[in-house]
């Protein structure tokens, strides 16, 4: 028998619970959210303390960057990211969906962005009002969590609450590509394959 929501902080993904999850992340806490691939854990990216909590919860190497969630390509542009034509084509083909695009940022580094194809995740991002850092809700090296309970069991007591929208149907983390100077490099294979990427990008895929 699974633990009760009152005891664990696992909440059915109602509109009120989505607002609570947004408020928690806004306040610097961690929250577990559903996506179409696996469950994710989110933090406020502009808070040093929140990001440290996220890395500690996962046992993740702090040298490894964590991607941002957005509700569309315009939100990425508003974040000050230059979206070249080929990235726009990939976004049109696969967003919302299981594609993370790593794009050059204004500081000369790289940031990853994804638009999840899940109504709860999208509603939560829109309620939040800024781009959060989101990564898979599991300890580093462990299999991704496909249920809210599995995510909670992996990361409690670091997280404040989890939104439960039932099992994630995908079960595989997103495809990751890097886009720069008109070229696409495949960094991690996932639900979107090389052939589909090449067709959308109208060119060969590196990596």
C-alpha positions as CSV (number, residue, x, y, z in Angstrom):
1,X,0.0,0.0,0.0
2,X,1.3,3.4,-0.9
3,X,1.8,6.1,1.7
4,X,-1.0,8.5,2.2
5,X,-0.8,12.0,0.7
6,X,-1.1,13.6,4.2
7,X,1.9,11.7,5.4
8,X,4.2,12.1,2.5
9,X,3.3,15.4,0.8
10,X,2.1,13.6,-2.4
11,X,-0.8,15.6,-3.7
12,X,-3.2,14.9,-6.5
13,X,-2.4,17.4,-9.3
14,X,-5.3,19.7,-8.8
15,X,-5.3,23.4,-9.7
16,X,-4.8,24.2,-6.0
17,X,-1.9,21.7,-5.7
18,X,-0.3,23.2,-8.8
19,X,-0.4,26.6,-7.2
20,X,1.1,25.2,-4.0
21,X,3.9,23.6,-5.9
22,X,4.6,26.9,-7.7
23,X,4.6,28.8,-4.4
24,X,7.0,26.2,-2.9
25,X,9.6,26.6,-5.7
26,X,9.1,30.4,-5.7
27,X,10.0,30.3,-1.9
28,X,13.2,28.3,-2.6
29,X,11.9,24.8,-1.9
30,X,12.0,21.7,-4.1
31,X,8.9,20.2,-5.7
32,X,8.3,17.0,-7.7
33,X,6.3,17.4,-10.9
34,X,5.0,15.0,-13.6
35,X,6.1,15.1,-17.2
36,X,5.4,13.0,-20.2
37,X,8.7,11.2,-19.9
38,X,9.6,10.8,-16.2
39,X,8.9,12.6,-13.0
40,X,11.1,15.7,-12.4
41,X,12.3,17.7,-9.4
42,X,12.4,21.4,-9.7
43,X,14.2,24.3,-8.0
44,X,14.4,28.1,-8.4
45,X,17.4,28.5,-10.6
46,X,18.3,32.0,-9.4
47,X,18.6,30.8,-5.8
48,X,22.1,29.5,-4.8
49,X,20.5,27.8,-1.7
50,X,17.7,26.2,-3.8
51,X,20.1,24.8,-6.4
52,X,22.5,23.5,-3.7
53,X,19.5,21.7,-2.2
54,X,18.6,20.2,-5.6
55,X,22.2,18.9,-6.2
56,X,22.3,17.5,-2.6
57,X,18.9,15.8,-3.1
58,X,20.1,14.0,-6.2
59,X,23.7,13.4,-5.2
60,X,24.6,15.1,-8.5
61,X,27.9,16.5,-9.5
62,X,27.6,20.2,-9.2
63,X,29.7,20.6,-12.4
64,X,26.8,19.1,-14.4
65,X,24.3,21.8,-15.5
66,X,20.6,21.4,-15.0
67,X,18.1,22.3,-17.8
68,X,15.3,24.9,-17.6
69,X,11.6,24.3,-18.3
70,X,9.7,26.8,-20.3
71,X,6.2,27.0,-21.7
72,X,7.3,27.8,-25.2
73,X,10.0,29.2,-27.5
74,X,9.1,32.8,-26.7
75,X,9.9,32.2,-23.0
76,X,13.3,31.1,-24.0
77,X,13.8,34.2,-26.1
78,X,12.6,36.4,-23.2
79,X,15.3,34.8,-21.0
80,X,17.9,36.4,-23.3
81,X,18.8,33.4,-25.3
82,X,19.5,33.8,-29.0
83,X,17.4,31.2,-30.8
84,X,18.8,30.7,-34.3
85,X,16.8,29.4,-37.2
86,X,17.6,25.7,-36.8
87,X,16.7,25.8,-33.1
88,X,13.4,27.4,-34.1
89,X,12.7,24.5,-36.6
90,X,13.4,21.9,-33.9
91,X,11.1,23.7,-31.4
92,X,8.4,23.9,-34.0
93,X,8.7,20.2,-34.7
94,X,9.2,18.8,-31.1
95,X,8.0,21.3,-28.5
96,X,6.1,20.6,-26.4
97,X,7.8,17.3,-26.2
98,X,10.8,15.2,-25.0
99,X,13.5,17.4,-26.6
100,X,16.1,19.4,-24.5
101,X,18.0,21.9,-26.6
102,X,21.3,23.2,-25.3
103,X,21.8,26.8,-26.5
104,X,24.5,29.4,-26.0
105,X,23.7,31.9,-23.3
106,X,24.7,35.5,-23.0
107,X,27.6,34.7,-20.6
108,X,29.4,32.6,-23.2
109,X,28.2,29.3,-21.6
110,X,25.4,26.9,-22.4
111,X,22.0,26.3,-21.0
112,X,19.4,23.5,-21.7
113,X,15.7,24.2,-22.3
114,X,12.7,21.9,-22.6
115,X,9.0,22.5,-23.0
116,X,7.2,19.5,-21.4
117,X,4.3,17.9,-23.2
118,X,2.2,17.5,-20.0
119,X,-0.7,19.6,-19.0
120,X,0.2,19.7,-15.3
121,X,3.9,20.6,-16.0
122,X,2.9,23.4,-18.4
123,X,0.3,24.7,-16.0
124,X,2.8,24.7,-13.2
125,X,5.5,26.6,-15.3
126,X,2.9,29.2,-16.2
127,X,1.8,29.6,-12.6
128,X,5.4,29.9,-11.5
129,X,6.1,32.9,-13.9
130,X,9.8,32.2,-14.5
131,X,12.0,29.4,-15.9
132,X,12.8,26.8,-13.2
133,X,15.6,24.3,-13.2
134,X,14.2,20.8,-13.6
135,X,15.9,17.4,-13.6
136,X,14.8,13.8,-13.3
137,X,13.5,13.0,-9.8
138,X,15.9,10.2,-8.8
139,X,19.2,9.9,-7.2
140,X,22.1,10.3,-9.6
141,X,22.8,6.9,-11.3
142,X,19.5,5.4,-10.3
143,X,16.6,4.7,-12.8
144,X,14.3,7.6,-13.5
145,X,11.1,7.7,-11.4
146,X,7.9,7.0,-13.4
147,X,5.5,7.6,-10.4
148,X,5.2,10.4,-7.8
149,X,5.6,7.8,-5.1
150,X,8.9,6.5,-6.6
151,X,10.2,10.1,-6.9
152,X,9.2,10.9,-3.4
153,X,10.8,7.8,-2.0
154,X,14.0,8.7,-3.8
155,X,14.3,12.3,-2.8
156,X,12.5,12.8,0.5
157,X,13.1,14.6,2.9
158,X,14.7,17.2,0.5
159,X,11.4,18.0,-1.3
160,X,8.4,19.8,0.0
161,X,5.7,18.2,-2.1
162,X,5.0,16.1,-5.1
163,X,2.3,16.5,-7.7
164,X,0.8,13.1,-8.6
165,X,-0.7,12.9,-12.1
166,X,-0.4,9.1,-12.4
167,X,2.4,7.1,-14.0
168,X,4.6,8.8,-16.6
169,X,3.9,7.2,-19.9
170,X,7.2,7.7,-21.6
171,X,9.7,6.3,-19.1
172,X,12.7,7.6,-21.0
173,X,14.5,10.9,-20.3
174,X,14.4,13.5,-23.1
175,X,16.6,13.6,-26.1
176,X,19.3,16.2,-25.7
177,X,20.9,18.2,-28.5
178,X,23.3,21.1,-28.7
179,X,22.6,23.8,-31.3
180,X,25.2,26.3,-32.5
181,X,26.1,28.0,-35.8
182,X,23.6,26.1,-37.8
183,X,24.6,22.6,-36.6
184,X,22.9,20.1,-34.3
185,X,24.9,17.7,-32.1
186,X,23.2,14.8,-30.4
187,X,24.3,14.7,-26.8
188,X,21.9,12.1,-25.4
189,X,19.7,9.7,-27.2
190,X,16.1,9.6,-26.1
191,X,12.5,9.3,-27.4
192,X,13.2,11.5,-30.5
193,X,15.6,9.7,-32.8
194,X,18.4,10.9,-35.1
195,X,16.3,10.5,-38.2
196,X,13.5,12.6,-36.9
197,X,15.9,15.3,-35.7
198,X,17.7,15.3,-39.1
199,X,14.4,15.7,-40.9
200,X,13.3,18.6,-38.8
201,X,16.7,20.3,-38.9
202,X,17.0,19.7,-42.7
203,X,20.6,18.5,-42.2
204,X,22.9,15.9,-40.7
205,X,23.1,15.4,-37.0
206,X,26.5,15.3,-35.4
207,X,27.5,13.1,-32.5
